[in-house]
Amino acid sequence: MKMKTILMGAACAFAMAPAAFAERGSDGQLNIIYWQAPSTMNQYLSGGNKEQDAAALVNEPLARYDASGAIVPWLVDEVPTVENGGVSADLKSITWKLTEGLKWSDGTALTSADVKFTWEYCTDPDGGCASSNYFDGVTSIDTPDDRTAVIHFSEPKPFPYGPFVGASTPIIQKAQFENCVGAKAQECTTENFNPIGTGPFVVTDFRPNDVISFKANENYRDPNKPAFATVTFKGGGDAQAAGRSVLETGEFDYAWNLQLSPDVLASMASAGKGQVISGFGTSVECIMINLTDVSPDLGDERGTIKHPHPFLSDINVRKALSMAIDRALLTKIGYGDTGKPTCNVLPAPAIYASTANDSCLVQDIDGANKLLDDAGWVKGSDGIREKDGMRLKVLYQTSTNAVRQKYQAAIKQWWNQIGVEVELRNISASVFFGSDPGSNDTFQKFFADVEMYTNNFNGTDPEGYMASWTCAQIPSPENQWQGNNMPRFCNDDYEALVKEMSVTGDINKRAELAKAMNDMLMQNYIMLPITHRASVSARSNTLGGVDMNVWDSQMWNVADWTRAK
């Protein structure tokens, strides 16, 4: 087997260009608005980007992806590679060396014990960690001294940068969370709302689904950063109000995820208070198909793999739903130039983008009707199909957002045309993307037939992302309804591809495997991709230092943000 480590030449000793700072806190108040409000500051307990970005002000990984997609050191002096001796010759271990003198915000030292503990915390089988797929293959972590963490893999790992690289897997403090492991994780409200971190800011007040207040971290490693003394991180409302607050009124400095039609954005930007910033990464607006029965009659087994879905288990129904959608029209209406119609859940980087599924780009209502006719689904007098007493009626849920509701309305009409009855439901984004295992309205619990949201991943390598649809990633009561496999897809052939990619180094072979996984999901209609979305945000004209990043958290370099003079 050819083992060729990729990204080994990635900017290992990358030097961040220094910004001009007067002193820490000299620029006063920073106002950020995320209209999807964070529900926790512990992103390990939530799969939402809103939690990940809020947490990025406080908790940091060992290395990050910069705005170009390159891996850069963060809490270390260099990124380990085969060339510098940090990755073993047999590719079964990677050694990270913490930068000397790093402190937590409480003044205590960051050590390798914290790195090891973070892995233990996320991989506890009773904990339900939302990022556990990034630790696949890790068997142990050794800590020979306070600054050294050696991660061991079960097999050669040509791409060893899953754990602790990027915003999905930051380091958390052992002293704070050691009594919050496993089933206790969700119970630790104080810790989850007020994490101790190494990042530029410290939480002073957390109000779930509302407002987070921060102050500058007095123990941050750069004595001149952050420039801002305090931060208000406002949540709630809607995308239009968030965009207006930056681009028209100037009330806020930064607004995230402006999922708005192009004409609305252009009108706001014409006010001259700020700028729309965007970039294409890996984000795909996608409809997930639930392969399990969500009938309330099933009690605690509702939405689990013990009970297959009564009609979405039929691939003909899933395929017909896909054929009926006009992706080009939806994308034009919803996103304009900030969207591209797609048939793949893995649209980027370009080397990983499959062309095997492009037929979905052409809507085919007649073909969908014929497919269902041939499969024995017969239209009744009301135009809705039935088979063996089972009526084709779907509950279609998503978060509350103007563009998503436009998508829902159009798709409902098309699905009606092929004999499918559709009930639409939209849920507050703060709840839908929330982390409460007791709520029936989260996208992880998925108590609907289909649901729509955006999928994406950190970095430029999709190994961890494609592992999202393994059997172990299925949300269930046993893992506190965490995990990334919302459709509850479980396939031995898919598992084999994930395992093969994890030990394959050749970049072209990795691309071949990633495409094969993407194609298996697409050709089984486990999910229905619609739009490859650009990440669209806005910054005020008085905010400097922002470097839009589609490969990591948008808050990745918040320590460098300044008040433009």
C-alpha positions as CSV (number, residue, x, y, z in Angstrom):
1,M,0.0,0.0,0.0
2,K,1.4,3.4,-1.0
3,M,1.6,5.7,2.0
4,K,2.2,9.3,1.2
5,T,1.3,11.8,3.9
6,I,-0.6,14.7,2.6
7,L,-0.3,18.3,3.8
8,M,3.1,17.4,5.2
9,G,4.5,20.4,3.5
10,A,1.7,22.7,4.8
11,A,3.1,25.9,6.4
12,C,4.5,24.2,9.4
13,A,6.3,27.2,10.7
14,F,3.7,29.7,9.5
15,A,4.2,33.1,11.0
16,M,1.1,35.2,11.5
17,A,1.5,38.7,10.2
18,P,1.4,41.1,13.2
19,A,-1.3,43.6,13.4
20,A,-0.8,47.1,14.9
21,F,-2.1,47.1,18.4
22,A,-1.9,49.8,21.0
23,E,-2.7,47.7,24.0
24,R,-5.1,45.1,25.2
25,G,-8.6,46.4,25.5
26,S,-7.9,49.8,24.0
27,D,-10.6,49.5,21.4
28,G,-13.5,49.1,23.8
29,Q,-16.6,47.2,22.9
30,L,-17.2,44.7,20.1
31,N,-20.7,43.8,19.1
32,I,-21.4,40.5,17.3
33,I,-24.8,39.2,16.2
34,Y,-25.6,35.6,15.4
35,W,-29.3,35.4,14.7
36,Q,-29.1,31.7,15.6
37,A,-28.4,32.0,19.3
38,P,-26.0,29.7,21.0
39,S,-27.5,27.3,23.5
40,T,-24.2,26.3,25.2
41,M,-20.5,27.3,25.3
42,N,-19.5,23.7,25.1
43,Q,-19.4,22.9,21.4
44,Y,-18.7,19.2,22.2
45,L,-22.3,19.0,23.2
46,S,-23.7,20.6,20.1
47,G,-23.3,20.1,16.4
48,G,-24.2,23.7,15.5
49,N,-21.8,26.2,14.0
50,K,-23.3,28.9,16.3
51,E,-21.9,27.0,19.4
52,Q,-18.7,26.3,17.7
53,D,-18.1,30.0,16.8
54,A,-19.1,31.3,20.2
55,A,-16.8,28.8,21.9
56,A,-13.9,29.8,19.5
57,L,-13.6,33.1,21.5
58,V,-12.7,31.0,24.6
59,N,-11.4,27.5,23.6
60,E,-8.7,26.8,21.0
61,P,-7.3,23.8,19.2
62,L,-3.6,22.9,18.8
63,A,-3.7,24.0,15.2
64,R,-6.2,25.7,12.9
65,Y,-6.9,26.1,9.2
66,D,-6.2,29.7,8.1
67,A,-8.3,31.5,5.5
68,S,-6.4,29.8,2.6
69,G,-7.1,26.4,4.1
70,A,-3.5,25.8,5.2
71,I,-2.9,24.2,8.6
72,V,-1.2,26.7,11.0
73,P,0.1,26.2,14.5
74,W,-2.0,27.7,17.3
75,L,-1.1,26.4,20.7
76,V,2.1,24.9,19.4
77,D,5.2,26.3,17.7
78,E,5.0,24.1,14.6
79,V,2.7,21.5,13.0
80,P,4.1,18.0,13.3
81,T,5.1,16.3,10.0
82,V,7.1,13.3,8.9
83,E,9.8,15.7,7.8
84,N,10.2,17.4,11.1
85,G,9.9,14.2,13.1
86,G,6.5,15.0,14.6
87,V,4.8,12.2,12.7
88,S,6.3,8.8,13.1
89,A,7.7,7.0,10.1
90,D,5.1,4.3,10.4
91,L,2.3,7.0,10.5
92,K,0.9,5.5,13.7
93,S,1.6,8.5,16.0
94,I,1.8,12.2,16.0
95,T,3.6,14.3,18.6
96,W,2.4,17.7,19.5
97,K,4.6,20.1,21.6
98,L,2.7,22.8,23.4
99,T,4.2,26.3,23.2
100,E,6.0,27.1,26.5
101,G,4.2,29.3,29.1
102,L,0.6,29.0,27.9
103,K,-2.0,29.6,30.5
104,W,-5.7,29.1,31.0
105,S,-7.7,32.1,31.7
106,D,-7.7,31.2,35.4
107,G,-3.9,31.6,35.4
108,T,-3.0,27.9,35.6
109,A,-0.8,26.2,33.1
110,L,-2.1,24.5,30.0
111,T,-0.5,21.0,29.9
112,S,-0.6,17.9,27.9
113,A,-2.9,16.4,30.5
114,D,-5.6,18.7,29.3
115,V,-5.0,17.5,25.7
116,K,-5.4,13.8,26.8
117,F,-8.4,14.6,29.0
118,T,-10.2,16.3,26.1
119,W,-9.9,13.1,24.0
120,E,-11.1,11.0,27.0
121,Y,-14.1,13.4,27.5
122,C,-15.2,13.3,23.9
123,T,-14.8,9.6,23.4
124,D,-16.6,8.5,26.6
125,P,-19.3,6.1,25.3
126,D,-21.9,7.6,27.6
127,G,-21.2,11.2,26.8
128,G,-22.6,11.8,23.4
129,C,-19.9,14.0,22.0
130,A,-20.8,15.9,18.7
131,S,-17.2,15.7,17.5
132,S,-16.3,12.1,18.2
133,N,-15.8,11.3,14.5
134,Y,-12.6,13.4,14.6
135,F,-11.1,11.0,17.1
136,D,-11.7,7.9,15.0
137,G,-8.7,5.5,15.2
138,V,-7.1,7.1,18.3
139,T,-6.2,4.3,20.7
140,S,-4.3,6.3,23.4
141,I,-2.5,9.6,24.2
142,D,0.8,9.6,26.1
143,T,2.0,12.6,28.1
144,P,5.7,12.1,28.7
145,D,6.0,15.7,30.0
146,D,3.7,18.7,30.6
147,R,4.2,20.1,27.1
148,T,4.2,16.9,25.0
149,A,1.2,14.9,23.8
150,V,1.7,11.8,21.7
151,I,-1.4,10.6,19.9
152,H,-1.4,6.9,18.9
153,F,-3.5,5.5,16.1
154,S,-4.7,1.9,15.7
155,E,-3.4,1.9,12.1
156,P,-1.1,4.0,10.0
157,K,-2.8,7.4,9.7
158,P,-1.6,9.3,6.6
159,F,-3.7,12.3,7.6
160,P,-3.3,12.6,11.4
161,Y,-4.8,16.0,11.7
162,G,-8.3,15.1,12.8
163,P,-7.9,15.5,16.5
164,F,-7.3,19.0,17.9
165,V,-7.0,20.7,14.5
166,G,-9.7,23.2,13.6
167,A,-12.6,24.6,15.5
168,S,-14.4,21.2,15.9
169,T,-11.9,19.8,18.5
170,P,-10.6,22.5,20.9
171,I,-8.8,21.8,24.2
172,I,-10.9,21.9,27.3
173,Q,-9.5,22.2,30.8
174,K,-9.2,18.9,32.8
175,A,-9.5,20.6,36.2
176,Q,-12.8,22.2,35.2
177,F,-14.5,19.3,33.4
178,E,-13.0,16.2,35.1
179,N,-16.3,15.6,37.0
180,C,-18.4,16.2,33.9
181,V,-17.5,13.1,31.9
182,G,-19.9,10.7,30.3
183,A,-23.6,10.9,31.3
184,K,-22.8,13.8,33.6
185,A,-21.7,16.0,30.7
186,Q,-25.1,17.6,30.1
187,E,-25.6,18.2,33.8
188,C,-22.6,20.5,34.2
189,T,-24.4,23.8,33.5
190,T,-21.8,26.0,35.1
191,E,-18.9,24.4,33.3
192,N,-20.8,24.3,29.9
193,F,-21.9,27.9,30.1
194,N,-18.6,29.3,31.5
195,P,-15.7,27.4,30.2
196,I,-12.1,28.3,31.2
197,G,-10.1,28.7,28.0
198,T,-6.8,29.8,26.4
199,G,-8.5,32.1,23.9
200,P,-8.6,35.9,23.8
201,F,-11.9,36.3,25.8
202,V,-13.6,35.0,29.0
203,V,-17.3,34.6,29.5
204,T,-18.8,37.0,32.1
205,D,-22.4,36.1,31.5
206,F,-24.2,33.4,29.5
207,R,-27.9,33.5,28.8
208,P,-28.8,30.5,26.6
209,N,-30.5,31.3,23.4
210,D,-30.0,35.0,24.0
211,V,-26.8,37.0,24.9
212,I,-23.3,36.1,25.8
213,S,-21.0,38.7,27.4
214,F,-17.2,38.4,27.3
215,K,-14.2,40.3,28.6
216,A,-10.6,40.3,27.5
217,N,-8.6,37.3,28.9
218,E,-6.0,38.8,31.2
219,N,-3.8,35.7,30.8
220,Y,-3.9,35.6,27.0
221,R,-0.5,34.8,25.5
222,D,-0.1,38.0,23.5
223,P,0.0,40.9,26.0
224,N,-1.3,43.4,23.4
225,K,-4.3,41.3,22.4
226,P,-7.3,41.3,22.1
227,A,-7.8,44.9,21.1
228,F,-11.4,44.8,22.4
229,A,-12.0,45.0,26.2
230,T,-15.5,43.5,26.0
231,V,-17.7,41.6,23.6
232,T,-21.5,41.3,23.3
233,F,-22.4,38.2,21.4
234,K,-26.1,38.7,20.6
235,G,-28.3,35.8,19.5
236,G,-31.9,35.5,18.2
237,G,-34.0,37.4,15.7
238,D,-33.7,36.6,12.1
239,A,-31.1,37.0,9.3
240,Q,-32.7,40.1,7.9
241,A,-32.6,42.0,11.2
242,A,-29.0,40.8,11.8
243,G,-27.9,42.1,8.4
244,R,-29.6,45.4,8.8
245,S,-28.0,45.9,12.2
246,V,-24.5,45.9,10.6
247,L,-25.1,47.2,7.1
248,E,-27.8,49.8,7.7
249,T,-27.9,51.0,11.3
250,G,-24.3,50.2,12.4
251,E,-25.6,48.9,15.7
252,F,-23.4,45.8,15.4
253,D,-19.9,45.2,14.1
254,Y,-20.3,41.7,12.7
255,A,-23.3,39.6,11.5
256,W,-23.0,35.9,10.7
257,N,-24.8,33.6,8.2
258,L,-26.8,36.2,6.2
259,Q,-29.1,33.7,4.6
260,L,-30.9,36.3,2.5
261,S,-31.9,36.7,-1.1
262,P,-29.3,38.7,-3.2
263,D,-31.6,41.7,-3.7
264,V,-32.1,42.1,0.0
265,L,-28.4,42.0,0.7
266,A,-27.6,44.5,-2.1
267,S,-30.2,46.9,-0.7
268,M,-28.8,46.7,2.8
269,A,-25.2,47.2,1.6
270,S,-26.1,50.3,-0.3
271,A,-26.6,52.1,3.0
272,G,-22.8,52.3,3.2
273,K,-22.3,51.3,6.9
274,G,-20.6,48.0,6.2
275,Q,-19.6,45.3,3.7
276,V,-20.9,41.9,2.8
277,I,-18.1,39.3,2.9
278,S,-18.4,35.8,1.5
279,G,-16.5,32.7,0.3
280,F,-17.3,29.2,-1.0
281,G,-16.2,26.4,1.3
282,T,-18.0,23.1,2.0
283,S,-21.5,24.3,3.0
284,V,-24.4,22.5,1.3
285,E,-28.1,23.1,2.0
286,C,-29.4,19.6,2.1
287,I,-32.5,17.6,2.8
288,M,-31.9,14.7,5.1
289,I,-34.1,11.6,4.7
290,N,-35.1,9.8,7.9
291,L,-34.7,6.1,7.5
292,T,-36.4,5.4,10.8
293,D,-40.0,5.4,12.0
294,V,-40.7,8.5,14.1
295,S,-44.2,7.6,15.2
296,P,-44.9,8.7,18.8
297,D,-46.5,5.3,19.4
298,L,-43.0,3.8,19.5
299,G,-42.2,5.6,22.7
300,D,-38.4,5.5,23.6
301,E,-37.7,3.6,20.4
302,R,-39.0,6.4,18.3
303,G,-36.5,7.5,15.6
304,T,-34.1,4.6,16.3
305,I,-32.8,2.0,13.9
306,K,-34.9,-0.7,15.6
307,H,-37.8,0.6,13.4
308,P,-37.3,1.3,9.7
309,H,-39.3,4.1,8.1
310,P,-42.7,2.8,6.7
311,F,-42.2,4.3,3.2
312,L,-38.9,6.2,3.1
313,S,-37.2,2.8,3.3
314,D,-38.3,2.5,-0.3
315,I,-35.5,3.9,-2.5
316,N,-38.0,4.6,-5.2
317,V,-39.8,7.1,-3.0
318,R,-36.5,8.7,-2.0
319,K,-35.4,9.0,-5.6
320,A,-38.7,10.4,-6.7
321,L,-38.5,13.1,-4.1
322,S,-35.1,14.1,-5.5
323,M,-36.2,14.0,-9.1
324,A,-39.0,16.4,-8.4
325,I,-36.8,19.3,-7.1
326,D,-35.6,22.1,-9.4
327,R,-32.3,22.9,-7.7
328,A,-31.2,25.6,-10.2
329,L,-34.4,27.6,-9.7
330,L,-34.3,27.3,-5.9
331,T,-30.6,28.4,-5.8
332,K,-31.2,31.3,-8.1
333,I,-34.1,32.6,-6.0
334,G,-32.5,31.9,-2.6
335,Y,-28.9,32.8,-3.1
336,G,-28.1,34.2,-6.6
337,D,-24.3,34.4,-7.1
338,T,-23.7,33.1,-3.5
339,G,-25.1,29.7,-4.4
340,K,-24.5,26.9,-6.9
341,P,-26.9,24.0,-7.5
342,T,-25.3,20.8,-6.4
343,C,-25.9,17.0,-6.4
344,N,-23.2,16.3,-3.8
345,V,-22.9,16.6,-0.1
346,L,-19.1,16.9,-0.6
347,P,-18.8,19.8,-3.1
348,A,-15.2,21.0,-2.3
349,P,-12.3,21.1,-2.4
350,A,-12.5,20.5,-6.2
351,I,-10.4,17.3,-6.1
352,Y,-13.1,15.6,-4.0
353,A,-16.1,16.8,-6.1
354,S,-17.9,14.0,-7.9
355,T,-19.6,14.4,-11.3
356,A,-21.4,11.1,-11.1
357,N,-24.6,12.5,-9.8
358,D,-25.2,15.5,-12.0
359,S,-28.4,14.2,-13.4
360,C,-30.1,15.7,-10.4
361,L,-29.5,19.1,-11.7
362,V,-32.4,18.7,-14.2
363,Q,-35.9,18.5,-12.6
364,D,-38.0,15.5,-13.8
365,I,-41.5,15.6,-12.5
366,D,-42.8,13.2,-15.2
367,G,-40.0,10.7,-14.5
368,A,-40.7,10.9,-10.8
369,N,-44.3,10.1,-11.3
370,K,-43.5,7.1,-13.6
371,L,-41.0,5.8,-11.0
372,L,-43.7,5.8,-8.3
373,D,-46.3,4.3,-10.6
374,D,-44.0,1.5,-11.5
375,A,-43.1,0.9,-7.8
376,G,-46.8,0.4,-7.0
377,W,-47.6,3.7,-5.3
378,V,-51.1,4.5,-6.6
379,K,-52.7,8.0,-6.6
380,G,-56.0,8.3,-4.8
381,S,-58.9,10.5,-5.7
382,D,-57.2,13.4,-3.8
383,G,-54.0,12.9,-5.8
384,I,-52.0,11.4,-2.9
385,R,-50.3,8.1,-3.4
386,E,-50.9,5.0,-1.3
387,K,-49.5,1.4,-1.2
388,D,-50.6,-1.4,1.0
389,G,-52.6,1.1,3.1
390,M,-49.6,3.4,3.6
391,R,-50.2,7.0,2.5
392,L,-47.3,9.1,1.2
393,K,-47.4,12.0,3.7
394,V,-44.2,13.6,5.0
395,L,-43.5,16.0,7.8
396,Y,-40.8,18.4,6.4
397,Q,-39.0,20.4,9.0
398,T,-36.3,23.1,9.1
399,S,-35.2,26.1,11.0
400,T,-37.1,29.4,10.8
401,N,-35.5,31.5,8.0
402,A,-37.0,33.3,5.0
403,V,-34.9,31.5,2.4
404,R,-35.6,28.1,3.9
405,Q,-39.3,28.8,4.0
406,K,-39.2,29.7,0.3
407,Y,-37.5,26.4,-0.4
408,Q,-40.1,24.5,1.7
409,A,-43.0,26.2,-0.2
410,A,-41.6,25.4,-3.6
411,I,-40.6,21.8,-2.8
412,K,-44.0,21.2,-1.2
413,Q,-45.7,22.1,-4.5
414,W,-43.4,19.9,-6.5
415,W,-43.8,16.9,-4.2
416,N,-47.6,17.4,-4.3
417,Q,-47.3,17.1,-8.1
418,I,-45.9,13.6,-7.7
419,G,-48.5,12.5,-5.2
420,V,-46.8,13.2,-1.9
421,E,-48.7,15.1,0.8
422,V,-46.5,17.5,2.7
423,E,-46.8,19.1,6.1
424,L,-44.4,22.0,6.7
425,R,-42.8,22.8,10.0
426,N,-40.3,25.5,10.9
427,I,-38.6,25.7,14.3
428,S,-36.6,28.5,15.9
429,A,-33.0,28.1,14.9
430,S,-31.8,28.3,18.5
431,V,-33.9,25.3,19.4
432,F,-33.5,23.4,16.1
433,F,-29.7,23.6,16.3
434,G,-29.7,23.4,20.1
435,S,-28.2,20.8,22.3
436,D,-31.0,19.9,24.7
437,P,-31.4,16.1,24.6
438,G,-34.8,16.6,26.3
439,S,-36.2,18.6,23.3
440,N,-38.0,16.8,20.5
441,D,-37.3,19.7,18.2
442,T,-33.6,19.4,17.6
443,F,-32.1,18.4,14.2
444,Q,-30.2,15.6,15.9
445,K,-33.3,14.0,17.3
446,F,-35.0,14.4,13.9
447,F,-38.6,13.5,14.8
448,A,-39.8,14.2,11.3
449,D,-39.7,12.4,7.9
450,V,-37.3,14.9,6.2
451,E,-35.4,17.9,7.5
452,M,-33.3,20.6,5.8
453,Y,-30.2,22.4,7.0
454,T,-26.6,23.1,5.9
455,N,-23.8,20.6,6.2
456,N,-20.1,21.5,6.3
457,F,-16.8,20.7,7.8
458,N,-13.6,22.3,9.1
459,G,-10.5,22.2,7.0
460,T,-9.8,20.9,3.5
461,D,-9.6,17.2,4.1
462,P,-13.0,15.3,4.2
463,E,-11.9,12.2,6.1
464,G,-13.6,13.1,9.4
465,Y,-16.6,14.6,7.6
466,M,-17.3,11.5,5.5
467,A,-17.1,9.4,8.7
468,S,-20.2,11.3,9.9
469,W,-22.4,8.7,8.2
470,T,-21.0,5.6,9.9
471,C,-23.2,3.5,12.1
472,A,-21.4,4.8,15.3
473,Q,-22.5,8.3,14.5
474,I,-26.2,7.6,14.6
475,P,-27.9,9.8,17.3
476,S,-29.8,7.7,19.8
477,P,-31.0,7.7,23.4
478,E,-27.8,5.9,24.4
479,N,-25.6,8.8,23.2
480,Q,-27.8,11.6,24.4
481,W,-29.0,12.1,20.8
482,Q,-25.6,13.4,19.7
483,G,-23.8,12.3,16.6
484,N,-23.8,13.5,12.9
485,N,-25.6,10.7,11.1
486,M,-29.1,12.2,11.1
487,P,-30.5,9.9,8.4
488,R,-29.6,6.8,10.6
489,F,-27.7,5.3,7.6
490,C,-25.8,2.1,8.4
491,N,-24.0,0.2,5.6
492,D,-21.1,-2.2,5.8
493,D,-19.7,-1.2,2.4
494,Y,-19.7,2.4,3.5
495,E,-17.9,1.5,6.7
496,A,-15.2,-0.2,4.7
497,L,-14.6,2.9,2.6
498,V,-14.3,5.1,5.7
499,K,-11.8,2.6,7.1
500,E,-9.8,2.5,3.9
501,M,-9.6,6.2,3.6
502,S,-8.3,6.5,7.1
503,V,-5.2,4.5,6.2
504,T,-4.7,5.8,2.6
505,G,-2.1,8.5,2.0
506,D,-2.0,9.0,-1.8
507,I,-4.1,12.2,-2.5
508,N,-5.6,10.8,-5.7
509,K,-6.7,7.6,-4.0
510,R,-8.1,9.6,-1.1
511,A,-10.1,11.6,-3.6
512,E,-11.4,8.4,-5.2
513,L,-12.5,7.1,-1.9
514,A,-14.2,10.3,-0.8
515,K,-16.1,10.4,-4.1
516,A,-17.1,6.8,-3.7
517,M,-18.6,7.6,-0.3
518,N,-20.3,10.7,-1.6
519,D,-21.8,8.7,-4.5
520,M,-23.0,5.9,-2.2
521,L,-25.0,8.4,-0.1
522,M,-26.3,10.3,-3.2
523,Q,-27.2,7.2,-5.3
524,N,-29.1,5.7,-2.3
525,Y,-30.8,9.1,-1.8
526,I,-29.9,9.1,1.9
527,M,-29.8,12.9,1.6
528,L,-30.8,15.3,-1.2
529,P,-28.3,18.1,-1.7
530,I,-29.7,21.3,-3.2
531,T,-27.4,24.3,-3.0
532,H,-23.6,24.7,-2.5
533,R,-23.8,27.8,-0.4
534,A,-21.2,30.5,0.1
535,S,-20.7,31.6,3.7
536,V,-22.1,35.1,3.8
537,S,-21.5,37.5,6.7
538,A,-21.2,41.3,7.1
539,R,-18.7,43.5,8.9
540,S,-19.0,47.2,9.7
541,N,-16.6,49.6,8.0
542,T,-15.1,50.4,11.4
543,L,-14.1,46.8,12.1
544,G,-10.6,45.8,11.1
545,G,-8.7,42.6,11.0
546,V,-11.5,40.3,9.8
547,D,-10.2,37.6,7.6
548,M,-13.2,35.6,6.2
549,N,-12.5,31.9,6.8
550,V,-14.6,29.1,5.2
551,W,-12.3,26.3,6.4
552,D,-12.5,27.0,10.2
553,S,-14.6,29.1,12.5
554,Q,-15.4,32.6,11.3
555,M,-14.1,33.7,14.8
556,W,-10.8,32.0,14.1
557,N,-8.7,35.2,14.4
558,V,-11.0,37.3,16.6
559,A,-7.9,38.2,18.7
560,D,-6.7,40.2,15.7
561,W,-9.9,42.2,15.2
562,T,-9.5,45.9,15.9
563,R,-11.5,49.1,15.7
564,A,-10.5,50.6,12.4
565,K,-9.3,54.2,12.8
